[in-house]
C-alpha cells in the first residue's frame, strides 16, 4: 500500500503543473518552488528508509544534475546572442525563418531557440502580426523542430542521459521530422499568404521605408555553444561534463556585454522555474517509474499504437519529459528490460526501435497541443502578449489551432510511420 501511496506526490506535482499556471498564475509563480521541494522531500524521506532507496535516489539526482547543467548552460549562452531582423515580412521569408528556427532548436534546444528567435520574429512581423504567427512558432520552434538531437527537447535529453545513443534520434526521426515540419510550414504559408495579400498595399510604404537588415550581436557565444555540444559526449570522469558546462555558462555570462542581455530582456527566472520543477519531477517520479515498469503490460504498453497515442494524450496535458520517462520505463518493462540500466536502454533502442520512436515522436510533437505541454510554450505566449499580440486563451488555443491543425498531422504521422 505504501508503494502505491508514495506515487501521490508525483501526481500532485503534474496536476499542479497542468492547472495552477492557468487557474491561479499569481499563486503559482510565488509558491511553485515550495510545492516542488515539499513533494520531493516527502519522497526522499520515504526512500531513505526503503530497500535500495539510497541507490534509486542517487541515480535520480545524478540524472537531474546532468539534465539541468545542459539546459542551464544552453539558456545562458543563447541569452548572449542578439538577433534583429528588419524589412518585408513576406510569407516566404517567414516560412524560411520558421524552417531555420526548427533546425536551430536542435542545437540550442527548443527553449534556447525560442528565447533567441521569438523577439526578432515578432519585430520582423510587427506591421501585420497575428496570433497564428506565434502559434506556428510554438508548433515548430518551441516543439516539433527540436526532435533531431537529444539537445533539442527535454524528453530526448532524458533518453540520452538514460542510455539512448546520441545519434539514434536523428537516424530514426529524420524522416518524421521532415514530414511534419514541411507540412506545417506549408499550412503556415497558406495562412500567411492570405494575410499578406490583405495588408501589403496598406503597409507597403512603412515596410519599404524601414529597409532590409539583419543584425547579429554576440558572435563569441557561438564558440561557447560549440564547446557545450562537444562536452555532451563526455561520460567520464563523473561530473567533468557538468563542470565544463557550468564554466562555459559563467564565462559566457561575464563576457557578454550588458546591452545584449538588456536587448534580449535576459533574466534567470525561466531557468529558475525549470530547475525547481524538474528537481521535484526527477525525485517524485521514482516510484511512478517503478510502478509503470511492474504493470506495463496491463497498461497496453507492449503495443506500439497504444504507446504512440497514450504518450501523446498525456504529453498534451502534462509536461512531456516525465511522460516520456514513464512510457519509456513502461514499454521497456513489457519486454523485461529496466530503464535504470543503460545497457538495457541501448538494447531496447536496437531490438524495439519502433517503440522508442513512437515514444520520442509523441513526447516531442504532442507537447505543442496545449500551452502546458512543453516548457517554452508559456514563455513564448508571455513574450508575445508583452509585445501586444492578443493571444488565444488555453481552450481557444486548442479548438482554434492545435486540434484543427495538429491532430490531423499527428494522425498522418501515425498512418505513414507506425500503422
C-alpha positions in Angstrom: 0.0 0.0 0.0 2.8 2.4 0.9 4.4 1.8 -2.5 1.3 3.0 -4.2 0.6 5.9 -1.9 4.1 7.3 -2.5 3.1 7.9 -6.1 0.7 10.6 -4.9 3.4 13.4 -4.8 4.2 12.8 -8.5 0.5 13.0 -9.4 0.0 16.2 -7.3 3.0 17.9 -9.0 1.9 17.0 -12.5 -1.7 18.2 -11.8 -0.3 21.4 -10.3 1.8 22.0 -13.5 -1.3 21.5 -15.6 -3.8 23.6 -13.6 -2.2 26.3 -11.5 -0.4 28.3 -14.2 -3.8 28.7 -15.9 -6.2 28.8 -12.9 -4.0 30.7 -10.3 -0.9 32.1 -12.1 0.0 34.6 -9.3 -0.2 32.0 -6.6 1.7 29.5 -8.8 4.5 32.0 -9.5 5.0 32.7 -5.8 4.7 29.2 -4.5 5.9 26.7 -7.1 9.4 26.3 -5.5 8.0 25.4 -2.1 5.5 23.0 -3.6 8.1 21.2 -5.7 10.6 20.9 -2.8 8.0 19.8 -0.3 6.8 17.0 -2.6 10.3 15.9 -3.4 11.3 15.8 0.3 8.3 13.6 1.0 9.6 11.0 -1.5 13.2 11.4 -0.3 12.2 10.7 3.3 10.4 7.6 2.2 13.3 6.2 0.2 15.8 6.9 2.9 14.2 4.1 4.8 13.2 1.8 1.9 15.2 -1.1 0.5 17.7 0.1 -2.2 16.1 3.5 -1.7 19.5 5.3 -1.5 20.6 3.8 -4.8 17.4 5.0 -6.5 17.7 8.5 -5.1 21.4 8.7 -6.1 20.5 7.7 -9.7 17.7 10.3 -9.9 19.8 13.1 -8.5 22.7 12.3 -10.9 20.4 12.3 -13.8 18.9 15.7 -12.6 22.4 17.3 -12.4 23.2 16.2 -16.0 19.9 17.4 -17.2 19.8 20.8 -15.6 23.5 21.5 -16.3 22.9 21.3 -20.1 19.6 23.3 -20.0 21.1 26.0 -17.9 24.3 26.4 -20.0 22.3 26.5 -23.2 19.9 29.1 -21.7 22.8 31.3 -20.7 24.7 31.1 -23.9 21.6 31.6 -26.1 20.8 34.7 -24.0 24.1 36.2 -25.1 23.2 36.2 -28.8 21.0 39.1 -30.1 19.3 38.9 -33.5 17.2 41.7 -35.1 15.5 41.5 -38.5 14.1 44.4 -40.4 12.3 44.5 -43.8 9.4 42.9 -45.6 7.8 40.1 -43.6 6.8 38.2 -46.7 5.2 34.7 -46.3 8.3 33.2 -47.9 10.7 34.9 -45.5 8.6 33.9 -42.5 8.4 30.3 -43.7 12.2 30.2 -44.2 12.7 31.7 -40.7 10.4 29.0 -39.1 12.4 26.4 -41.0 15.7 27.7 -39.9 14.4 28.0 -36.4 13.3 24.4 -36.5 16.9 23.4 -37.3 18.4 25.7 -34.7 16.2 24.3 -32.0 18.2 21.0 -32.3 21.3 22.9 -31.4 20.1 25.4 -28.7 17.2 23.3 -27.6 13.6 24.4 -28.0 13.8 26.7 -25.0 17.0 28.3 -26.1 16.0 28.7 -29.7 12.6 30.1 -28.7 14.2 32.7 -26.5 16.7 33.6 -29.2 14.3 34.0 -32.1 10.9 35.0 -30.7 11.6 38.7 -30.3 13.3 39.2 -33.7 10.4 37.1 -35.3 7.8 39.4 -33.6 9.7 42.6 -34.5 10.0 41.4 -38.1 6.3 41.0 -38.4 5.3 44.0 -36.3 3.3 45.7 -39.1 1.0 42.7 -39.5 1.4 40.4 -36.5 -1.4 38.0 -35.9 -1.9 35.2 -33.3 -1.3 32.5 -35.9 2.3 33.8 -36.3 3.0 33.0 -32.7 1.0 29.7 -32.7 3.1 28.2 -35.6 6.3 29.4 -33.9 5.2 27.4 -30.8 4.3 24.4 -33.0 7.6 24.4 -34.9 10.5 26.1 -33.0 9.0 25.5 -29.5 8.3 21.8 -30.0 8.4 19.7 -33.2 11.6 21.3 -34.6 13.7 20.0 -31.7 13.2 16.3 -32.4 16.5 15.5 -34.2 19.0 15.6 -31.3 18.9 14.9 -27.5 19.8 18.6 -27.0 16.6 19.5 -28.9 13.9 18.8 -26.3 14.0 17.7 -22.6 12.4 14.3 -23.2 15.1 13.3 -25.7 17.8 14.6 -23.3 16.4 12.4 -20.6 16.6 9.4 -23.0 20.2 10.3 -23.8 21.1 10.5 -20.1 19.4 7.1 -19.6 21.5 5.5 -22.4 19.8 6.2 -25.8 22.7 6.7 -28.2 23.2 10.4 -29.2 22.7 9.8 -33.0 19.9 7.3 -32.6 17.4 10.2 -32.5 18.4 11.8 -35.8 18.8 8.4 -37.5 15.3 7.2 -36.7 13.3 10.5 -36.6 14.8 12.5 -39.5 12.0 11.5 -42.0 9.2 12.0 -39.4 10.8 15.5 -38.7 10.9 16.4 -42.4 7.4 15.2 -43.0 5.9 17.1 -40.1 7.9 20.4 -40.5 7.3 20.6 -44.3 3.6 20.0 -43.9 3.3 22.6 -41.0 5.3 25.2 -42.8 3.2 24.7 -45.9 0.0 25.2 -43.9 1.6 28.3 -42.3 2.5 29.7 -45.7 -1.2 29.4 -46.8 -2.3 31.3 -43.6 0.4 33.9 -44.1 -0.1 34.4 -47.8 -3.8 35.2 -47.3 -3.0 37.7 -44.5 -0.2 39.3 -46.5 -2.4 39.8 -49.6 -4.9 41.7 -47.4 -2.4 44.2 -45.9 0.5 44.5 -48.2 -0.8 47.5 -50.1 -1.8 49.4 -47.0 1.6 48.8 -45.3 3.9 48.8 -48.3 5.2 52.3 -47.6 6.0 51.7 -43.9 7.7 48.4 -44.7 9.9 49.7 -47.5 10.9 52.8 -45.6 12.5 50.6 -42.9 14.7 48.7 -45.3 16.2 45.2 -45.2 18.6 44.5 -42.5 19.7 41.6 -40.2 21.7 42.4 -37.1 23.5 39.7 -35.1 25.4 40.5 -31.9 27.4 38.2 -29.5 29.2 36.0 -32.1 31.6 34.7 -29.5 28.8 32.8 -27.9 28.7 30.6 -31.0 32.1 29.3 -29.9 30.8 28.6 -26.4 27.8 26.8 -28.0 30.3 24.5 -29.9 32.1 23.7 -26.6 28.8 22.8 -25.0 27.7 20.5 -27.8 31.2 18.7 -27.7 31.0 18.3 -24.0 27.7 16.4 -24.2 29.7 13.3 -25.4 32.0 13.2 -22.3 30.9 10.4 -20.0 33.9 10.1 -17.6 35.2 11.1 -15.2 32.0 11.8 -13.2 30.8 15.5 -13.4 33.6 16.6 -15.8 30.9 17.3 -18.4 28.8 19.3 -15.9 31.8 21.3 -14.7 32.7 22.3 -18.2 29.1 23.3 -18.9 28.9 25.4 -15.8 32.3 27.0 -16.6 31.2 27.8 -20.2 27.9 29.4 -18.9 29.8 31.5 -16.3 32.4 32.8 -18.9 29.7 33.4 -21.5 27.6 35.4 -19.0 30.6 37.5 -17.8 31.9 38.2 -21.3 28.6 39.1 -22.9 28.1 42.9 -23.0 25.2 44.1 -20.8 23.4 45.8 -23.6 23.0 42.4 -25.3 21.3 40.9 -22.2 19.2 44.1 -21.9 18.1 43.9 -25.6 17.1 40.2 -25.0 15.4 41.0 -21.7 17.5 38.3 -20.3 17.0 37.1 -16.7 17.2 33.8 -14.8 13.6 33.5 -13.9 12.6 31.0 -16.7 15.5 28.6 -15.9 14.9 29.0 -12.2 11.4 27.7 -12.7 12.7 24.8 -14.7 15.3 23.9 -12.1 12.9 23.9 -9.2 10.1 22.0 -11.0 12.4 19.4 -12.6 14.0 18.7 -9.2 10.6 17.8 -8.0 9.8 15.8 -11.1 13.0 13.8 -11.0 12.6 12.8 -7.4 8.8 12.2 -7.2 8.7 10.2 -10.4 11.0 7.4 -8.9 8.0 5.4 -7.5 5.9 6.2 -10.6 8.5 4.7 -12.9 8.8 1.6 -10.7 5.0 1.1 -10.8 4.9 1.6 -14.6 7.7 -1.0 -15.0 5.9 -3.6 -13.0 2.5 -3.0 -14.5 3.5 -2.2 -18.1 1.5 -4.9 -19.9 -1.7 -4.1 -18.1 -1.4 -0.6 -19.5 -1.1 -1.9 -23.0 2.5 -0.7 -23.3 3.5 -3.8 -25.3 1.5 -2.3 -28.3 3.2 0.4 -30.3 -0.1 2.1 -31.3 -1.2 2.3 -27.7 2.2 3.7 -26.8 2.0 6.4 -29.5 -1.5 7.7 -28.6 -1.3 7.3 -24.8 2.1 9.1 -24.7 0.7 11.9 -26.9 -2.5 12.4 -25.0 -0.7 12.6 -21.6 2.0 14.8 -23.1 -0.6 17.3 -24.2 -1.8 18.0 -20.7 1.3 17.1 -18.6 4.9 18.0 -19.1 6.4 16.0 -21.8 9.7 15.0 -20.1 8.2 12.9 -17.2 5.6 11.5 -19.7 8.5 10.3 -21.9 10.2 8.6 -18.9 7.0 6.9 -17.7 6.3 5.4 -21.1 9.9 4.5 -21.8 10.0 2.7 -18.4 6.6 1.0 -19.0 7.4 -0.2 -22.6 10.8 -1.5 -21.5 9.2 -3.3 -18.6 6.8 -5.0 -21.0 9.9 -6.7 -22.6 11.6 -7.5 -19.3 14.1 -4.5 -19.5 14.8 -1.8 -16.9 15.2 1.9 -17.8 17.6 2.2 -14.9 20.2 0.2 -16.7 22.0 1.9 -19.6 22.8 -1.4 -21.3 19.0 -2.3 -21.3 18.2 1.1 -22.8 20.6 0.5 -25.6 19.2 -3.0 -26.2 15.7 -1.6 -26.3 16.7 1.0 -28.9 18.2 -1.8 -31.1 15.6 -4.6 -30.6 12.4 -2.5 -30.3 13.2 0.8 -32.2 9.5 1.3 -33.2 8.5 1.7 -29.5 11.3 4.2 -28.7 10.5 6.0 -31.9 6.7 6.2 -31.0 7.5 7.5 -27.5 10.0 10.0 -28.8 7.8 11.4 -31.5 4.7 11.7 -29.3 6.5 13.2 -26.4 8.1 16.0 -28.6 5.2 16.5 -31.1 2.2 16.5 -28.8 3.9 19.0 -26.5 2.5 21.6 -28.9 -1.1 20.6 -28.3 -1.5 22.9 -25.2 0.3 25.8 -23.6 1.3 23.3 -20.8 2.7 20.5 -23.0 6.2 21.9 -23.1 8.2 24.5 -21.1 8.7 27.1 -23.9 5.1 27.4 -24.8 4.0 29.7 -22.0 7.2 31.7 -22.3 6.6 32.3 -26.0 3.0 33.3 -25.2 4.0 35.7 -22.5 6.6 37.5 -24.6 4.1 37.8 -27.5 1.5 39.3 -25.2 4.1 41.7 -23.8 4.6 42.8 -27.4 0.9 43.5 -27.8 -0.2 40.3 -29.6 -3.7 39.2 -28.4 -3.1 35.5 -27.9 -5.9 32.9 -27.5 -6.7 31.5 -24.1 -6.0 27.9 -23.1 -9.0 26.3 -24.6 -9.2 28.7 -27.6 -5.7 27.7 -28.5 -6.8 24.1 -28.7 -10.1 24.4 -30.6 -9.0 27.1 -33.0 -5.5 25.8 -33.7 -4.0 22.7 -32.2 -7.0 20.3 -32.6 -7.7 21.5 -36.1 -4.1 21.7 -37.4 -2.0 19.3 -35.3 -4.3 16.3 -34.6 -4.8 15.6 -38.4 -1.0 15.9 -38.8 -0.3 13.5 -35.9 -2.8 11.1 -37.4 -1.0 11.2 -40.7 2.3 10.6 -38.9 0.8 7.6 -37.2 -0.5 6.2 -40.5 2.7 6.8 -42.5 5.3 5.9 -40.0 3.7 3.5 -37.5 0.5 1.9 -38.8 
